[in-house]
């Protein structure tokens, strides 16, 4: 019984750290004007315009693979259309990186590393960090190779963040599927744990150890 309680506490602590209070995630605090935060949160009103701004200002270096928005050089490559006919608009990561390796390496030569895909950047960094970094990259991360293309354009930056938020967040239907999957997985683990405990107890009784 003590072992079961200990095991349960360890599992609860693990999920608390991962889902609620991730001690490994950055916890720096960044300020963002309320009017721009409102724009960044209003996906319905500003995501479309934010996507256009992203394509105009960011697509030369960054992709948003989850939305089938690839590097400008890749978008111009006739191979892309052929691959999308085969795999769908959102290419598998390994296919994308293999076929367009030269495009990625060209960016690496220019910046020292391949600029990251931004599909999940909103979830990883949050709107406040992205707002400050996009506006003043050197102030937030000294020495970064990120050019300050959006400096002095805070409202447009907030719209780009609204677009990144729209891509990072799944649809309500997908959210429900994920919740059901999570609940189902936890229920399965609990039931299997109970059954294994009962089976273990029977085995010990047969062996005369319980």
trRosetta pair geometry for C-beta under 8 A, 3 or more apart (Angstrom, degrees):
i j d omega theta_ij theta_ji phi_ij phi_ji
1 4 5.6 -53 -151 32 33 113
1 5 6.5 31 153 -16 66 104
2 5 5.8 -54 -150 37 33 110
2 6 6.2 34 152 -19 65 108
3 6 5.6 -55 -146 38 31 113
3 7 6.2 33 155 -21 66 107
4 7 5.8 -53 -146 36 29 111
4 8 6.4 31 154 -20 63 106
4 193 7.9 124 -139 162 97 115
4 197 6.5 34 -94 -110 127 142
5 8 5.7 -55 -149 35 30 112
5 9 6.4 32 154 -20 65 105
6 9 5.8 -55 -150 34 30 112
6 10 6.5 32 152 -20 63 106
7 10 5.7 -54 -151 34 32 114
7 11 6.6 31 152 -18 65 105
7 193 7.9 180 118 -150 137 133
8 11 5.8 -56 -151 35 32 111
8 12 6.3 30 154 -16 67 107
9 12 5.8 -55 -146 39 31 110
9 13 6.2 32 155 -19 65 109
10 13 5.8 -57 -147 38 28 112
10 14 6.3 33 153 -25 63 105
11 14 5.6 -52 -149 31 30 114
11 15 6.6 20 158 -10 64 105
12 15 6.2 -60 -149 41 30 103
12 16 6.2 34 152 -24 65 109
13 16 5.5 -54 -146 34 30 115
13 17 6.4 29 157 -18 65 105
14 17 6.1 -60 -154 35 27 108
14 18 6.3 15 155 -10 64 113
15 18 5.7 -58 -139 44 34 108
15 19 5.5 -1 174 9 72 118
15 20 7.8 59 132 -2 66 98
16 19 6.9 -68 -125 51 17 86
16 20 5.0 -40 -161 39 59 122
16 21 6.3 -1 154 32 82 95
17 20 7.5 -22 -55 53 10 79
17 21 6.2 -54 -119 78 42 74
17 22 6.2 85 164 -109 60 45
17 23 6.0 -41 -152 2 101 96
18 22 6.2 37 -142 -94 24 93
19 22 7.7 122 5 -55 8 93
22 25 4.1 61 100 -4 118 113
26 125 7.9 4 55 -123 124 66
26 129 7.8 87 93 -95 130 150
28 129 7.2 94 79 -96 106 108
29 128 7.6 -29 -172 128 49 151
30 128 4.0 155 80 146 101 104
30 129 5.3 143 13 -80 149 50
30 131 7.2 163 132 61 129 97
30 132 4.7 -120 -166 -5 134 144
30 140 7.6 9 -107 -116 133 116
31 128 6.9 145 64 -156 3 114
31 132 7.5 91 57 -71 58 125
32 36 5.8 -116 174 85 92 109
32 37 4.8 111 115 -67 116 100
32 40 7.6 -30 167 10 147 147
32 127 6.5 -2 -58 121 175 95
32 128 4.6 -130 -22 -116 121 76
32 131 4.8 78 -111 64 116 161
32 132 7.3 -111 -77 -42 86 89
33 36 4.6 74 69 15 94 105
33 37 6.8 -162 92 -11 44 88
33 154 7.2 47 29 163 127 144
34 37 5.5 -54 -142 37 33 114
34 38 6.3 39 156 -26 65 102
35 38 5.7 -47 -153 28 31 116
35 39 7.0 33 148 -18 60 101
36 39 5.5 -46 -152 32 41 113
36 40 6.4 42 150 -19 67 104
36 131 6.6 112 132 -139 129 139
36 154 5.5 -70 -97 156 145 105
36 155 6.5 -127 -107 -100 94 50
36 157 7.5 12 -163 78 128 94
36 158 4.1 -146 -167 -74 84 141
37 40 5.6 -53 -147 37 34 113
37 41 6.3 28 155 -16 66 109
37 127 6.6 113 -131 117 75 138
37 128 7.7 0 -101 -79 107 79
37 131 7.9 -57 -82 -55 68 159
37 158 7.4 -105 -59 -134 19 122
38 41 6.0 -61 -148 40 28 107
38 42 6.3 26 154 -24 64 112
39 42 5.8 -61 -145 33 29 109
39 45 7.9 -99 -142 88 63 115
39 46 5.5 74 -175 -46 81 169
39 155 6.6 115 -27 -153 176 70
39 158 3.9 70 86 132 122 130
39 159 6.1 -57 159 -67 119 64
39 161 8.0 91 105 61 88 104
39 162 6.2 -91 146 -47 69 129
40 46 7.8 -76 -92 81 22 145
40 127 4.6 115 147 -153 149 138
40 131 6.9 -73 -69 -71 150 116
40 158 4.6 -100 -54 -163 85 82
40 159 7.8 -114 -87 -65 55 21
40 161 4.1 -17 -131 97 107 122
40 162 5.1 -151 -143 -61 36 75
40 165 6.7 110 170 -19 77 140
41 127 7.4 -61 -61 -53 74 169
41 162 7.2 -55 23 -106 12 91
41 165 7.3 -85 -116 129 36 175
42 45 4.4 -14 147 37 117 111
42 46 5.3 80 91 6 94 109
42 162 6.2 -26 70 -124 59 134
43 46 7.0 -92 -131 56 19 76
43 47 4.7 27 -169 -46 68 121
43 162 5.4 178 -101 -175 50 88
43 165 5.6 -121 -85 97 110 109
43 166 4.4 141 -155 -79 117 95
43 169 7.5 -90 -77 44 162 134
44 47 7.1 14 -67 6 9 109
45 162 7.8 -61 72 -175 71 156
46 49 5.5 -62 -157 49 59 107
46 50 5.4 65 145 -31 83 108
46 158 7.4 -22 156 120 160 85
46 159 4.5 -124 178 -129 115 82
46 162 4.0 52 93 82 110 166
46 163 7.5 -101 125 -45 78 72
47 50 5.3 -58 -143 39 30 117
47 51 6.4 37 156 -27 65 99
47 162 5.0 -123 -76 133 61 94
47 163 4.8 125 -153 -98 64 56
47 165 7.4 -111 -97 66 106 84
47 166 3.8 48 -127 -28 142 154
48 51 5.9 -49 -155 26 29 111
48 52 7.0 28 148 -15 60 102
48 163 7.8 169 -31 -97 10 99
49 52 5.6 -53 -156 35 39 113
49 53 6.4 38 148 -18 68 105
49 159 5.2 -52 100 -175 102 137
49 163 8.0 -131 77 -59 48 112
50 53 5.5 -53 -147 38 35 112
50 54 6.2 41 151 -24 66 103
50 159 3.9 -160 -83 150 85 73
50 160 4.7 167 -160 -92 93 25
50 161 7.1 -103 -144 41 141 35
50 162 4.7 -175 -38 66 155 90
50 163 3.1 -159 110 -30 116 107
50 164 7.5 -104 149 -8 134 65
50 166 7.7 142 66 11 133 123
51 54 5.5 -50 -148 33 33 115
51 55 6.4 32 154 -18 65 104
51 67 7.6 -130 -123 152 120 154
51 69 7.4 -149 -156 -78 98 151
51 163 4.6 163 -59 -134 63 136
52 55 5.8 -54 -149 36 31 111
52 56 6.4 26 153 -16 64 110
53 56 5.7 -59 -147 40 32 110
53 57 5.9 -10 168 13 69 117
53 58 7.9 48 127 2 67 104
53 156 5.3 180 -140 -174 150 98
53 159 5.7 91 15 96 149 115
53 160 5.2 -105 96 -72 120 92
53 163 7.5 -173 52 -9 96 144
54 57 6.7 -80 -134 53 20 84
54 58 4.8 -47 -160 44 65 121
54 59 6.4 89 139 -48 73 89
54 62 7.9 -82 -173 84 98 116
54 64 7.1 16 153 -19 150 134
54 69 7.2 37 115 159 126 159
54 160 5.2 129 -69 -135 86 96
54 163 5.6 -124 -24 90 132 155
54 164 7.7 139 -88 -54 141 85
55 58 7.5 -30 -55 52 13 78
55 59 4.8 14 -139 -25 46 140
55 69 6.9 -111 -85 -153 92 124
56 59 7.5 72 6 13 15 107
57 149 5.2 162 -171 130 102 132
57 150 6.3 80 163 -69 151 93
57 160 7.6 -73 63 -87 125 141
58 61 6.6 -80 -174 52 56 88
58 62 4.9 -30 161 44 97 118
58 118 7.7 -9 154 -3 139 153
58 149 7.5 -180 -75 70 64 144
58 160 7.0 109 -17 -148 141 137
59 62 6.6 -83 -108 66 29 68
59 63 7.5 63 -143 -94 69 47
59 69 6.6 -97 -113 167 112 104
59 70 7.9 68 -162 99 101 32
59 71 6.6 148 170 -142 71 34
59 72 5.0 105 122 -54 99 88
59 75 7.5 5 166 -10 130 139
60 71 7.2 38 -170 -161 21 80
60 72 5.0 -14 -99 5 53 132
61 71 7.4 -18 -155 -125 5 98
61 107 6.2 130 -139 -137 72 125
61 111 7.3 82 -143 -42 122 149
61 115 4.4 50 160 23 98 162
62 71 7.5 166 82 -94 13 75
62 115 5.2 -89 -79 127 73 125
62 116 7.1 7 -126 80 97 51
62 117 7.0 135 -167 -122 76 32
62 118 5.2 33 175 -17 128 116
63 69 6.1 169 -163 104 63 69
63 70 4.9 -3 -127 -134 118 43
63 71 5.3 -59 -65 -43 101 67
63 74 7.4 5 -92 39 126 144
63 117 4.8 -34 75 -118 93 86
63 118 7.2 173 83 19 40 78
63 119 7.9 -12 114 -41 79 91
64 67 4.6 3 119 37 111 109
64 69 4.2 23 52 58 94 114
64 117 6.8 137 -103 -174 27 82
64 118 5.3 -44 -90 69 82 89
64 119 5.4 130 -159 -80 62 65
64 164 7.3 -137 -112 -110 131 72
64 167 5.6 -56 -180 -150 126 172
65 68 7.2 32 -167 -83 39 29
65 69 7.5 -108 -68 55 22 58
65 70 7.0 51 -98 -88 67 75
65 90 6.4 92 159 -150 75 86
65 91 7.1 -86 -157 53 105 79
65 93 7.0 59 161 -94 166 79
65 96 6.6 -44 -125 -79 129 175
65 117 5.1 -10 -7 -159 107 140
65 119 5.3 -54 48 -53 78 132
66 90 6.4 12 -140 -126 31 131
66 119 3.8 114 -5 -145 111 120
66 120 7.5 99 -25 -47 142 73
66 167 5.3 126 86 176 117 105
66 168 7.7 107 65 -86 158 42
67 90 7.9 68 1 -90 5 104
67 119 7.2 180 -2 -114 81 86
67 167 4.7 -72 -44 -118 120 121
68 84 7.4 69 -145 -118 125 127
68 89 3.9 -41 -88 157 151 102
68 90 5.3 -102 -68 -74 86 62
68 91 7.8 106 -118 -6 79 75
70 74 4.0 -83 139 92 124 130
70 75 5.4 164 73 -58 93 77
70 80 6.6 -156 47 -126 154 137
70 91 8.0 29 -76 18 130 123
70 96 7.4 -152 -116 -147 123 119
70 100 7.6 177 -176 -47 132 175
71 74 4.3 88 59 6 86 106
71 75 6.9 -151 91 -10 42 84
71 100 7.4 161 39 165 122 144
71 103 5.7 161 79 157 148 131
71 104 7.9 -172 -19 -76 155 63
71 107 7.5 -117 -123 -48 148 137
72 75 5.6 -52 -146 32 31 113
72 76 6.6 23 156 -13 63 107
73 76 6.0 -61 -152 39 31 108
73 77 6.7 41 147 -36 63 103
73 100 8.0 138 103 -160 98 115
73 103 4.7 177 97 -133 126 117
73 106 7.4 11 33 62 174 144
74 77 5.4 -47 -153 16 38 119
74 80 5.8 107 161 -77 78 129
74 100 5.0 6 -107 -130 112 152
74 103 5.4 140 -62 127 87 175
75 80 6.5 -40 -123 16 28 174
77 80 5.1 106 78 -21 87 99
77 100 6.9 177 31 -104 164 104
77 103 7.5 -97 -39 -55 141 139
78 81 6.2 -45 -166 27 53 108
78 82 7.0 49 144 -13 72 106
79 82 5.6 -62 -157 41 43 113
79 83 6.0 39 151 -20 75 109
79 99 6.0 -166 140 172 139 125
79 100 7.8 179 84 -71 130 85
80 83 5.9 -61 -149 38 29 108
80 84 6.2 26 156 -18 66 109
81 84 5.8 -57 -146 37 30 110
81 85 6.6 35 154 -23 63 102
82 85 5.8 -53 -155 29 31 113
82 86 6.8 20 150 -11 62 108
83 86 5.7 -63 -154 40 35 108
83 87 5.8 -14 166 20 75 112
83 91 5.8 15 139 -105 123 125
83 95 6.5 157 -161 151 127 125
83 99 6.4 -133 -78 16 149 176
84 87 6.5 -69 -120 59 28 79
84 88 6.5 -54 -161 119 64 17
84 89 5.4 31 -151 -103 114 39
84 91 6.8 -81 -85 -64 68 93
87 90 7.9 -103 128 86 100 47
87 91 5.3 72 93 -123 142 64
87 92 6.0 -109 -162 -5 143 88
87 95 6.2 175 -60 71 165 168
88 91 7.5 177 75 -78 70 41
91 95 5.1 -120 175 85 105 114
91 96 4.4 128 101 -64 126 97
92 95 4.4 81 66 9 92 108
92 96 6.8 -164 87 -10 44 88
93 96 5.6 -57 -146 37 31 113
93 97 6.2 21 162 -12 68 110
94 97 6.1 -57 -142 42 29 105
94 98 6.0 26 159 -19 64 113
95 98 6.0 -61 -144 38 26 108
95 99 6.0 12 166 -9 66 114
96 99 6.6 -65 -141 41 20 100
96 100 6.1 -28 177 28 60 115
97 100 7.0 -74 -126 60 18 80
97 101 6.4 57 162 -84 58 74
97 104 6.5 5 -140 -21 72 161
98 101 6.1 -15 -159 -46 24 107
100 103 4.5 -30 176 32 95 121
100 104 6.2 98 120 -21 84 95
101 104 5.8 -62 -152 40 33 109
101 105 6.1 28 155 -18 69 110
102 105 5.7 -56 -142 40 30 109
102 106 6.4 39 155 -27 64 102
103 106 5.8 -50 -152 27 29 115
103 107 7.1 27 151 -14 60 102
104 107 5.9 -55 -159 35 35 110
104 108 6.5 38 145 -22 66 105
104 114 5.0 1 -173 -118 93 132
105 108 5.1 -48 -147 33 40 118
105 109 6.5 46 153 -23 67 98
105 114 7.8 -43 -79 -78 31 107
106 109 5.8 -49 -153 30 32 112
106 110 6.7 26 150 -14 62 108
107 110 5.7 -60 -151 40 35 109
107 111 5.9 -12 168 18 73 113
107 114 5.4 78 91 -126 117 64
107 115 5.9 -89 168 8 136 90
108 111 6.7 -75 -129 56 23 80
108 112 7.0 -63 -171 115 58 12
108 113 5.8 -11 -129 -145 80 18
108 114 5.0 -31 -70 -58 92 71
110 145 8.0 137 124 170 73 137
111 114 7.7 117 67 -99 119 16
111 115 6.2 35 69 -50 167 89
111 145 4.1 140 -156 125 87 150
112 145 5.7 173 25 -43 109 150
113 145 7.7 159 37 28 82 139
115 146 7.7 108 -119 -94 114 81
116 121 7.0 126 108 -79 124 116
118 121 4.3 -43 -152 0 72 132
118 122 8.0 68 169 -24 88 75
118 164 5.9 -69 149 -122 114 116
119 167 6.1 -112 -147 139 59 123
119 168 6.9 136 156 -89 52 71
120 123 5.0 -47 -174 41 80 115
120 124 5.8 79 127 -25 88 104
120 168 5.6 111 -127 -124 45 99
121 124 5.5 -60 -143 41 36 110
121 125 5.7 -8 173 15 74 115
121 130 6.8 106 135 -94 108 123
121 164 6.1 -51 69 -169 99 134
121 168 7.3 -115 51 -77 48 130
122 125 7.0 -74 -129 54 18 82
122 126 7.2 66 -175 -101 54 16
122 127 6.9 18 -148 -68 91 68
122 130 6.7 -30 -105 -33 63 154
122 161 6.9 126 -107 -164 108 74
122 164 4.4 155 -51 131 115 101
122 165 4.8 177 -160 -86 161 56
122 167 7.5 134 9 63 130 85
122 168 4.1 -140 56 -3 115 156
122 169 7.8 -60 95 -31 137 82
123 168 4.7 -174 -30 -177 96 131
123 169 8.0 150 -69 -67 103 62
125 129 4.2 -116 170 81 100 135
125 130 5.4 115 103 -51 126 86
125 133 7.5 -42 173 6 150 145
126 129 5.2 86 67 14 85 102
126 130 6.9 -162 93 -4 41 94
127 130 5.7 -62 -143 43 33 110
127 131 5.9 39 159 -28 69 107
127 161 5.1 91 -135 173 90 139
127 165 7.0 -4 -77 -67 108 123
128 131 5.8 -52 -147 31 27 114
128 132 6.6 16 159 -8 62 108
129 132 6.2 -67 -152 43 29 103
129 133 5.8 21 158 -16 68 116
129 140 7.3 119 -162 -158 72 143
130 133 5.8 -59 -136 42 28 108
130 134 5.9 24 167 -17 66 111
130 161 5.2 138 104 -108 131 111
130 164 6.9 -144 -161 67 165 155
131 134 6.4 -60 -144 36 19 104
131 135 6.4 9 160 -9 58 115
131 154 7.5 42 -169 -150 100 84
131 157 6.0 107 -139 132 66 121
131 158 6.6 21 -113 -86 109 70
131 161 6.1 -24 -70 -54 80 153
132 135 6.0 -64 -145 43 27 106
132 136 6.4 -43 180 48 66 92
132 139 7.3 -100 171 90 96 111
132 140 5.2 125 125 -75 102 129
133 136 7.5 -92 -135 69 17 52
133 137 5.5 45 -178 -106 66 65
133 140 4.5 -94 -96 65 70 161
133 141 6.6 29 -129 -2 102 108
133 146 7.4 16 167 99 94 164
134 137 7.1 18 -114 -63 15 88
134 150 5.0 -1 154 57 95 142
134 157 5.0 159 101 -145 129 116
134 160 6.9 177 -158 78 167 139
134 161 7.7 -144 7 -58 150 99
135 148 7.7 20 160 -152 31 92
135 150 5.8 -81 -96 104 47 99
135 151 5.8 97 -174 -107 59 53
135 152 7.9 142 -153 -9 90 30
135 153 7.6 -163 -114 57 83 61
135 154 6.2 15 -100 -95 134 75
135 157 5.6 -27 -64 -84 89 170
136 139 3.9 7 137 22 119 123
136 140 6.3 125 95 -15 80 90
136 148 6.6 13 -119 -124 39 119
136 151 6.3 80 -81 -108 63 99
137 140 6.1 -67 -148 43 31 102
137 141 6.1 -40 179 49 71 94
137 144 5.1 -106 159 79 109 134
137 146 4.0 -141 -153 90 160 117
137 147 7.4 87 29 86 147 10
137 148 5.7 -146 21 -82 99 76
138 141 7.3 -82 -125 72 21 54
138 142 5.8 48 -174 -112 68 52
138 143 7.6 111 -135 -6 77 27
138 144 6.5 -148 -91 42 51 92
138 148 6.9 -51 -3 -58 99 118
139 142 7.6 25 -117 -68 12 75
140 144 7.9 -4 79 -2 83 144
141 144 4.2 59 103 -40 110 127
141 146 7.4 65 67 24 122 124
148 151 4.2 23 162 -30 110 121
150 153 4.8 -103 -168 60 70 111
150 156 6.6 -146 -146 92 105 107
150 157 4.9 110 161 -81 139 103
150 160 7.5 -85 -105 8 153 150
153 156 4.3 -26 160 42 109 119
153 157 5.8 127 104 -30 79 90
154 157 5.4 -55 -147 34 32 116
154 158 6.5 36 156 -22 66 101
155 158 5.7 -49 -153 31 34 113
155 159 6.8 34 148 -19 63 102
156 159 5.5 -51 -153 33 38 113
156 160 6.7 42 148 -21 66 99
157 160 5.6 -50 -153 31 35 113
157 161 6.6 36 149 -18 65 103
158 161 5.5 -52 -152 35 35 114
158 162 6.6 43 147 -24 65 99
159 162 5.4 -43 -150 28 38 116
159 163 6.8 41 149 -19 62 98
160 163 5.6 -51 -157 32 36 113
160 164 6.6 34 147 -16 67 103
161 164 5.5 -51 -146 38 38 111
161 165 6.2 42 152 -22 66 103
162 165 5.6 -52 -149 35 31 114
162 166 6.5 35 151 -23 63 103
163 166 5.6 -53 -151 31 33 112
163 167 6.7 27 153 -15 65 104
164 167 5.8 -55 -150 36 34 109
164 168 6.1 29 155 -18 68 112
165 168 5.8 -59 -140 39 30 108
165 169 6.0 14 167 -8 68 113
166 169 6.6 -61 -137 42 22 99
170 174 3.5 -106 166 95 124 129
170 175 5.3 163 85 -55 107 71
170 178 6.9 118 52 -16 157 134
171 174 4.7 94 52 8 76 102
171 175 7.0 -134 97 -8 39 86
172 175 5.4 -52 -146 33 33 115
172 176 6.5 35 155 -20 65 102
173 176 5.8 -54 -154 33 31 111
173 177 6.6 33 149 -20 64 104
174 177 5.5 -51 -150 34 37 115
174 178 6.4 36 152 -20 67 104
175 178 5.8 -56 -151 36 31 110
175 179 6.4 32 152 -20 66 104
176 179 5.7 -52 -147 35 33 111
176 180 6.3 31 155 -16 65 107
177 180 5.9 -58 -149 40 29 109
177 181 6.2 30 152 -21 65 108
178 181 5.5 -53 -145 37 31 113
178 182 6.3 33 155 -20 65 105
179 182 5.8 -55 -149 36 29 110
179 183 6.3 25 155 -15 65 107
180 183 5.8 -55 -143 40 30 108
180 184 6.0 32 157 -20 65 110
181 184 5.7 -56 -144 39 27 113
181 185 6.2 30 156 -22 63 106
182 185 5.8 -54 -147 33 28 111
182 186 6.4 23 157 -13 64 106
183 186 6.0 -58 -149 39 30 107
183 187 6.1 30 154 -19 65 109
184 187 5.7 -56 -144 38 29 111
184 188 6.2 33 155 -22 64 105
185 188 5.7 -54 -150 33 29 113
185 189 6.5 27 154 -17 64 105
186 189 5.7 -54 -149 36 33 111
186 190 6.3 32 154 -19 66 106
187 190 5.8 -55 -148 36 31 111
187 191 6.2 28 156 -16 66 108
188 191 6.0 -57 -145 39 28 108
188 192 6.1 24 159 -15 65 111
189 192 5.9 -57 -142 42 27 108
189 193 6.1 33 155 -25 63 108
190 193 5.6 -55 -150 33 28 114
190 194 6.5 27 154 -18 63 104
191 194 5.8 -55 -151 35 31 110
191 195 6.3 27 154 -16 66 108
192 195 5.7 -55 -144 40 33 110
192 196 6.1 33 156 -19 66 107
193 196 5.9 -56 -146 38 27 110
193 197 6.3 30 154 -22 63 106
194 197 5.6 -56 -150 34 30 113
194 198 6.5 28 153 -17 65 104
195 198 5.7 -53 -148 36 33 110
195 199 6.2 32 153 -17 66 107
196 199 5.6 -53 -143 40 32 112
196 200 6.1 37 154 -23 65 105
197 200 5.7 -52 -147 34 29 113
197 201 6.4 32 151 -23 62 104
198 201 5.6 -53 -151 32 31 114
198 202 6.6 31 151 -18 64 103
199 202 5.8 -54 -151 34 33 111
199 203 6.4 34 152 -20 66 105
200 203 5.7 -55 -149 35 32 113
200 204 6.4 31 154 -19 66 106
201 204 5.9 -55 -149 36 30 110
201 205 6.5 32 152 -21 63 106
201 210 6.3 -171 -158 155 63 168
202 205 5.7 -54 -150 34 32 113
202 206 6.5 33 153 -19 65 104
203 206 5.8 -55 -152 35 31 111
203 207 6.4 20 153 -10 65 110
204 207 5.8 -62 -147 44 32 106
204 209 4.6 -91 -164 76 83 98
204 210 3.6 72 123 -23 114 125
205 208 7.5 38 -180 -73 31 27
205 209 7.8 -98 -65 52 20 62
205 210 4.9 -65 -70 67 60 110
207 210 7.7 69 61 3 86 87
